[in-house]
Amino acid sequence: MGDRTRTPLGLAVAVTAAVVAIALSGLVVGVDVAVLALAAFAAAGAIARIVTRVGHGFEVRRRAIDVGVLVVLAVALGFLGLTTPLG
């Protein structure tokens, strides 16, 4: 496997708390807004994965795969948030 660093615990907790907060905000402000917020969060994650040095963020796979998956997720959530009547 090589020298892989583990994700810092504080970062993992912060990202998890942010995703849960965005999901719960769907109960208050509306599901469509929460879906768009999750799309923006995924896009921000892709940007962060591009610019963050090794060992200072999530590192599961190669950078290109992580960024590609996050971009596809952001586009899909953005499309669904803008086109699907969610309540």
C-alpha positions as CSV (number, residue, x, y, z in Angstrom):
1,M,0.0,0.0,0.0
2,G,2.9,2.4,0.5
3,D,3.0,5.4,2.8
4,R,-0.6,6.5,3.0
5,T,-1.6,9.0,5.6
6,R,-4.9,8.8,7.5
7,T,-7.5,11.4,7.3
8,P,-7.3,13.8,10.2
9,L,-10.0,13.0,12.7
10,G,-11.1,16.7,13.1
11,L,-11.6,17.0,9.3
12,A,-13.6,13.8,9.2
13,V,-15.9,15.0,12.0
14,A,-16.3,18.5,10.5
15,V,-17.2,17.2,7.0
16,T,-19.7,14.7,8.5
17,A,-21.3,17.4,10.7
18,A,-21.6,19.7,7.7
19,V,-23.3,17.0,5.6
20,V,-25.7,16.2,8.4
21,A,-26.4,19.9,9.0
22,I,-27.2,20.4,5.3
23,A,-29.4,17.3,5.2
24,L,-31.3,18.4,8.3
25,S,-31.7,21.9,6.8
26,G,-33.9,20.3,4.2
27,L,-36.6,20.0,6.9
28,V,-36.5,23.7,7.6
29,V,-35.7,25.5,4.3
30,G,-36.8,22.9,1.8
31,V,-35.4,19.8,0.2
32,D,-34.6,21.5,-3.1
33,V,-32.3,24.0,-1.3
34,A,-30.7,21.2,0.7
35,V,-30.0,19.2,-2.5
36,L,-28.4,22.3,-4.1
37,A,-26.3,22.9,-1.0
38,L,-25.1,19.3,-1.1
39,A,-24.2,19.9,-4.8
40,A,-22.2,23.0,-3.8
41,F,-20.5,21.1,-1.0
42,A,-19.5,18.3,-3.4
43,A,-18.1,20.9,-5.8
44,A,-16.2,22.5,-3.0
45,G,-14.8,19.1,-2.0
46,A,-13.6,18.6,-5.5
47,I,-11.8,21.9,-5.5
48,A,-10.4,21.2,-2.1
49,R,-9.1,17.8,-3.2
50,I,-7.3,19.5,-6.1
51,V,-5.5,22.1,-4.1
52,T,-4.9,20.3,-0.8
53,R,-1.5,18.8,-0.2
54,V,-1.2,15.1,0.5
55,G,-1.9,14.2,4.1
56,H,-4.0,17.3,4.8
57,G,-7.3,16.0,3.6
58,F,-9.2,12.9,2.6
59,E,-7.1,10.4,0.6
60,V,-9.0,7.3,-0.5
61,R,-8.0,6.8,-4.1
62,R,-5.9,8.7,-6.6
63,R,-6.7,12.4,-6.8
64,A,-8.1,12.2,-10.3
65,I,-10.7,9.6,-9.3
66,D,-11.7,11.5,-6.2
67,V,-12.1,14.8,-8.1
68,G,-14.0,13.0,-11.0
69,V,-16.5,11.3,-8.6
70,L,-17.1,14.6,-6.7
71,V,-17.7,16.6,-9.9
72,V,-20.1,14.0,-11.2
73,L,-21.9,14.0,-7.8
74,A,-22.1,17.8,-7.8
75,V,-23.5,17.9,-11.4
76,A,-26.0,15.2,-10.7
77,L,-27.3,16.8,-7.5
78,G,-27.4,20.2,-9.1
79,F,-29.4,18.8,-12.0
80,L,-31.8,17.0,-9.7
81,G,-32.1,20.0,-7.4
82,L,-33.0,22.3,-10.3
83,T,-35.3,20.0,-12.3
84,T,-37.1,17.8,-9.8
85,P,-40.1,19.1,-7.9
86,L,-39.1,18.0,-4.3
87,G,-41.8,19.3,-2.2
